[in-house]
Structures are given as C-alpha cells and as structure tokens.
Amino acid sequence: MPARAWCGRRPTTRTAAVPPATAAEGPRGGRMAGMSEGFSRDLMRLALGAIAGHRLRSALSMLGVAIGIAAVVLLTSVGEGTRAHVLSELTQFGTHVLIVSPGKSKTLGLPGVLGGTTHKLTIDDALAIAELPEIEATLPMAFGQARVEAGGRGRSVLIYGVTPSVSVVWDFRVRQGAFWPAGDPYREAPYAVLGPTLKRELFDQENALGRFVRIAGRRFRVVGVMEDKGRMLGLDLGDSAYVPVASALSLFNLSELTEIDVLYAPAAGSERAAAAVRALLTRRHDGTEDFTILTQDAMLGVFDNVMSVITSSVGAIAGISLLVGAIGILTMMWIAVGERTAEIGLVRAIGATRRQVQLLFLAEAATLSFLGGALGVAAGLGLCTLLRLLIAGLPLDTPPLYVLAALAVSLLTGLASGVLPARRAADLDPIDALHAE
C-alpha cells in the first residue's frame, strides 16, 4: 500500500455504502489489503508516509526531542572531556602519589586557637616517611611567588623549593644540565633549574647553563632546564623555577614545609600507604593528627561529585525537553487517530488485528521520535565541532556509547508517547469507525 494511504486523508465516499467485497477491490480497498498482506514489510514505509503527510506538525513534534538530545550530547561531551582532561593533568605527575599538607582540613577555626600544640611539617617528617616500607620516595616542598631577573629581563613566577627526588616523585625530567647533587636537604645551595617557558623569557635561544639569575634579589646559578610538562588546571608548569627546599624556606621566610609529596609502592595501594603515613606522623606529632593526606583517588572523587551534580542538572534540563517532545508526539498521534477513524475501521474490516493497528501507530510515534533524536545528535555533534573551532583547547569528548544511548532514549520516548494513541486506535469498534465522517 502506498504511504499516502495512511497519511490521514479521509475516503472520498462513505465506506458504509460500499460492500466489503467492493471496498476490498477498489483503489483504497486494494491498498488496505496490500497493507494487511505485506504488513511487516510496509510498516516503516507507512509510518514515514504518515509523517510526511503532515510535515509542519511532525517537525514541531520532533523539535522537543531534538533539543533534549542535543543538550545531552553537548553537555555530556563537555563533562566527559573535562573529566578526561583533569584526570590526565592529575596523573602527569605519576599515578601513585599522596599529598600531605599541614593542618586538618575538617578542623573548624584557626590552628592553635582552641588550645593544644600545632605541629608543622618538617624535612625530618619527609625523611621519616621515606623510611616506611610502603613508600618509595618523598618530596619535601616549599613554594611561593617571586621575581626572577637576568640580563635586564624579569618576571614574577612560582618558585618551588624541592629536592632532586622531584624527578622520581613528579616524573620530571631535565632537558639540559641536571639537578644539583643530592645531599643534606637542610643545606642551602645557590642552584636553580628553570622551566622551559621561563628560560625562553630570560635567555631566549641562548644557552642558560652556568648563567646567573636573581630570585627575590638573591643570586642563583642555573644548573638545568626542565622538559616541558605543559599546563595543569590552567597553570603553565614551565613558567617556574626550582631551587633547593632549604633555600626556598629561607627565601620566603618559612618555618615549615608547604607540603610533602609521597610516592608509594604500587603494590601497597593508596589506602594502605596513606594509613602508614598517617600512623607515623601522628606518632611524631605527639598523637595529634594535625595534617591532611590527600590521595589522587580522593581528588578524582571530589571532581566526580561535582560532575555528578552537573550531570544531574543536565539530565533535568534534557528531561524537561524530552517531556515536552513526548507530549507533542502524544498530542499529534491522538489527533491522528481521530482523523483516521474511518481508515482504521476499514483496516479492521478487511482483517487487520488490534495488534497490527497498535503497531502502526507505535511505529509512527517511534519513527517520529527517533528522527528527532537523530537530528538532536547531529546538532549536538555540530555544536561540539563549532565550540572546538571557537574555543581553542576546550576539552570535548563524545563517547560513541553515549550517542547510541541518546538514540535509544529518543526511540523509547516515542514508544512511550505512542502507547495511549495506539490503544485508542486499536479499541475502536470497526462498525462505528466505518460510519465516522
């Protein structure tokens, strides 16, 4: 049966006046008989024909579904891309690192205000942690902002006070030269390793090794230039300088470390390593847990919680759009049942079952919603491409599984929207339907 036979057009003559045999032999009756015989083959063609018969109404019904699916694709791409980007940046320093910082993150008020002794993180703490069997290396750190000058050029950058173990704990490599020799971490030394960005700003293409720079007015000899590590959370890691931790403590007039980074053995696991470090420092600090241990898993957990809130918000917005689209499809199909009452009666009269009538309307609703979903996926992917062109470096990632899930959701939305109209059509009495105008 040609698709136009199910597009909502009424018969030009009263079907009650035509005997069943004549109706089956006439142009419309022949098409209906063909529909019954080739039902499975014609189902999709009939659905597409009905949609094409009311282009504007169909387009408006698809729009709500398309907007919802496009929002899901776009915002999911942003969320997944951001998560992958953050994970990549957090793991570029290694995947088995703990961060120990002074102060208890869950403690209210300022340290020491409520009484008791507040202990500081010291280089001795870092050396003691390094002796634990679960730990491979530790990196005592102190950092701050200072101006670095050389040859009339200068800029204010982050200065990291570290030890040569930074190459192990952070997986940092020196492109030129080397770190200062390992020795007493309490001993100040006038050595500096420059990040590649800072080196270019101060010395351009010249060799910086052996040259002198002034950091906060103090003289340091350049002994190395780091490999480029890119950026982390917007911070250019190459636009910095590295000096001995004792020199940094003196430079910034600090009496304690800013943090201790700990590289634990993969076999130990983060929880076991964190427990060992916590027990050791608690003993060293007279039974007081006045420090915070942060694992990469915990950092990712915090980020995942934030992303879950965002995802829930996105889901709510997309759900409202899909609900609007579903109501539009339900309304359209409900009207279509009323417009095709006589045709439904004729189809039932020539032998079509209730189930076949239901499937016809369900197929039309599902096709309408699926086309809206496909349009939404295309729009979402197009917006992702446009954002990549407009915003350089914007992390976007669209997993194929999410695209398939979006299409599946649109299909299910259509099926759900078509249930009531399909039941209404199937429940029509064939005799009453044939007499409908």
N, C-alpha and C positions, 0 to 999 in steps of 0.2 A: 504493500500500500504506500503510495507517495506520501512524503512527510506532511504535505499541506492538508491531508485529510484529517489530521489531528491537531490543527492549529487554532481550534476554537471557532471555526465558521459553522454556522447552522445550516442544516439541509434546506434547500430551496423549496421543497414540498413537504407537506405534512406526512411524516412517516407512518402514522396510523392508517392512512388511506391506501397504503401500498401493501399488498400481501407479502408475507415473509419471503416467498419464493421470488417474487418480482424484485423485492428490495435486494435480495442477495445477488440478482442478476444484473441490476442496474449499475451505473458507474460507481456510486458511493457504496452500494452493497457489495460489489465486486472487490473494492478496495478493502472493506472491512473483512471480507472472507480471506483475502490475502494476508491481512494482518493476523488473523487467527491461525492460519496455516504456517506462516513464517514468523511467528511471534518472537522467538528468541533472536532471529536474525534482524528483525526490524525494530527492536526495542530502542536501541540508541538512535537510529535514524528518525524514529517518531519523536523522541524527546528533543532532538536537535531541531526538528521541523517545528515543533510547538514553540520552542524558544525563539526561533527565527520569525515566527508569525507575529510576535509582539516584541520587537527589538528594543524599543524605549523602555517598556516595562521590565523586560528582562535585564537590561543594562543597569537600571536603578536598583533592582534586586541584588545583582551581583556586586554592586559598588560597596555595600556594607561589608560583605565578606572580604572583598579585595583590600579594603582599608585595614581591617583587622589583621589579615595575614601579612600585609606589607609591614605593619607595625611590628609584628612578631619577628619577621625576618630581619628587619633593620636593627632593632634594639637587641635582638639575640646576637647578631653579628658583632655589634659594638661590645656587648658583655663578654662574649667568648674571646674576642680579640684582645680586650683589655686584660682578661684573666691570663691568657697565654703570655701576654707581654709582661705582666707583673711577675708571673712565675719564672719567665726567662731571666728577668733582671735580678730576682732574688737568688736564683741559682747560679748566676755567673761568678759568684764568689765561692762556689763549692756547694755541695748538697748535704754536707754533714757538719753544719756549723751551729753552735749555740752562741747567743749574745748575753753576757752577764753585765748588768748595769747597776750602779749604786741606787739604793732606795727601794722601798717596796711599793709596787705600782698600785696595790689595793689599800695602802695606808692613807687615811684621811689626815689632813693637816700637814704642817711642815716638819721635816725630820728633827727630832730632838725637842719639839715644843711640849710634847706630853710627858717628858721625862725620859730617863734612860740614856744610854750611850749610843750614839750613831757612829758606826764604824764606816770606814772608807775602803774602797777597793784600792789595793796597792800592788806594786810589782811583785812583792812577795806572795800575794794571793795568786797571781798568774803563774808564778814558778811552782807553787804548791799544786795547783790544778794540773799542771803539765806532768806531774809525777803519778797521777792516777792511771791505773791500767786501762781504763776505758778511753783515755784521751791520747791523741797523737801529737798535738801541738797547741800552744796558746799564743795569743797576740795581745799583749797589753797596749792600750791605746789612750792617747790624749790628743784632742784636736781643737782647733779654733780658727778664726779668721784673722789674716794678717796680710800686710802689703809686702809683695816681693818685687825687688828692683834689681836691674842690671843694665849697664850701658845706657843710662838715661831713660830706659823704659821701665814701666812698672804696672802692676795691677794687684788688686786685693783678691786673694783666693783662700781656699781652705788649706790649712796646714795640718797634716796628720803626723802625730808622733807615734812611731811604730818600732818594731824590731825586725831583723832580717827574716823572721818567721812569717812575715806578711806574704812572702812568695809561696809559702805552703798553705797557710790558712785561707787566704783570699785567692789563691791560684793566680797571683800576679807574676808577671814576667818583666824583666828588664831588657829593653831592646838594645840599648847601648850602655856600656860600662857594667857596673854591678852595685849591689847594696854594700854598705860598709860592713866590715868583718864583724861576725858575731862575737860578743864579749859581755862585759858587765853591763846589764841593762840600766844600772843606776848611774853609769858614767856618761856625762855629756860629751858630745863629739860634734864638730862643726861640719857635718856632711849633709848633703841634700840630694835626693833623687827627684827629678822633675817629671810631671806628667807631660805627655806629648803636646797638648794644646798650650800649656804654659811655656814650654821650651820654644815653640814657634813664635809666641808673642814676644819673648825676651831676646831670643837669639836668631830668629828667622831660620835660614838654612845653614847657619854656621854651626860648627862643632861646639857643643856646650860642655863637653867633658873637661874637667880641670879649671873651668871658669868659676868666677865667684859671683854669688848673688847675696843680696841683703834681705833678710826676713825680719820684719819689725825692727830694722836698724842693726841687726846682728849679721855678721859675715859667715857665710857657709860656702864650702866648695862643692861644686856639682860633681858627683861621682857616678851618676847614672841617669838614664831617661827611660821611663816606663813604656811598655807596649800600650797601644790604645785599647781601653776597655769599654769605650762607648759611653752611654749615659745610663743612669739609674734613677727612675722616677723623676726625670727631667733634669737631673744634676749631671754635669759633664765631669766624669771621673778623671779625665785627662787635664782638666784645668785646676791642678792642685800640686802640692809639693809634699814630700815625705822626708822627715828628719828623725833622728833617734828620739825615743819616747822621753828620755830624761831631759833632752834639750827642749822638747815641747812643753814639759811640765814647768821648766824654768821660764821659757818664752812667754807662756800665758799665766804665769804665777799661780799654778795649780798645785794643790797638795794631795790630790787623788786622781786616779785614772778616770777617764770618761766612760770607758767600758773595757771588758775583756772578751775577745772573741775566741771561741774554743772549737777546735777541730776534733771531733770524736771519731773513734774507730767505727766503720760501717757495721761491723758485727755486733757492736754494743747497742746500737739503736739510740734514738734521741731521748726516749723516756728514761732508759737506764743511765745514760750518760748524764742527763740533767739531774737525776736523783743523786748520783755520786758527787757531782759538783755542789749540789745544794747541801748535802750532808757535810762535806769538807768545809765549805765556807761558814756554815752555821757553827761548827766547832771552833773555827778560827775567830769568829766574831762573838765569842762568849755566849753561844746558844741563841743568838738573835738572828733571825732571817731578815736582815735589812738590805736586801738586794733582790733583783728581779732576773730570772732566767727566761729568755725568750727563744723558742725554737722556730725553725722555718715552718714546721707544721702549724704552729700556733699563729704565725703571721699569715699563712695562707688561710687558716681557719677564720681569722678576723675578716680577711678580704672576701672569703666565700660568704660570710654572713652579710656583709654589705651588698654583695652581688645578689644574694637571695632576696633581700628587701627590694632591690631594683627590679629583679625578675618578677617578683610578686606584683609590683606596681605595673610593670609592662603587661603581665598577664591580665590584670584587672582592666586595663585600657583596651587590650585586644579583645577580651571577653565581652566588653560592652559593645564594641564594634561588631563582633560576630553575632551577638544577640540581636542587634538592630538588623543585621543582614538576614538572620534566621526568621525574624518576624516579617521582614519584607518578602521573603520567599514563601512563608506560610500564607501570607495575605494574597500573594499573587496566585498561588495554587488553589486557594479556597475560591477565589473569583473564577478561576479557570474551570473548576468543577461546575459552578453554576452556568457558565457559558456553554459547556459541552454536555449538558444533561441529556439532550436528545441523542447525541452521538454515543454517549455511554449506554443509553437504553438500547440502541441499535446493535452495539457491540455485544451486549449481554444477550440480546435476542437471537443472534446468529451463533451463539455457543461459547462466547468468552466467559471464563470463570471469574469469580470475585478476585481470586489471587492475581490473575492476569491484569485486571483493571487496576488493582493496587500497585502492581509492579510498574505499570505505565506511568502513573503519577509519581511514584517514588523515583523512577529513573529520571523523569524530567526535573524533579527537585534536586536530586543528587548531581545531575549534569550541570544544572544552573549554578549550584554552589561550588562544584569542582572547577568550573570555568572561572568563577570569581576568585577562587583560591589560586589558580594558575596565574591569573592576572596580578594578584597580590604578590606572589613570589617573584614574578618578573619585575614588578615595580620596586619591591624591596631590594632585589639584587642590583637594579639600576641605580637606586639611591645610594647603595654601598659604593658602587663604582664612581658615582659623582662625588661622594664625600672623599674618596681616596684622591681624586684629582684636585679637589678644593683645599683639603687639609693634609699636607704632607706629613707622613709619619703616623697618621691616625691608625691605631691597631684595629683591624676588622677581620673577622674570621667567620665564615658561614659553613658550618659542617653540613655535608650532604644529608646526613641523617635528620637534621632539623628541617631541611627543605621537604623531605619526604613526610615528616611528621606534620608539617604545616598543611600539605596537600591532603593528608589523611584526615586531619581535623576539619578541613573545609568539606570533604566528602561526607563525614559523619554529621556535620551541621546540616547539610542538605537533606540527608536521610531522615534526621530527626524532625526537620521542618515539614517534610512531606508526609509524615505518618497520618496526621489528622485529616488533611485533604484526601489522601488515598483511601482512608477508611470511609470517609463520607461518600466518595465516588463508588466504592465497592458495595456500600449498603443501599444504594439507590434501587428502588423497585423497577425492573425493566419495563413493565407495562406503563407505570406512571411516568417514567423517563421518556418513553416514546411519545407520550402525549404532550410533553413540555414544549413550550414555544421558545 
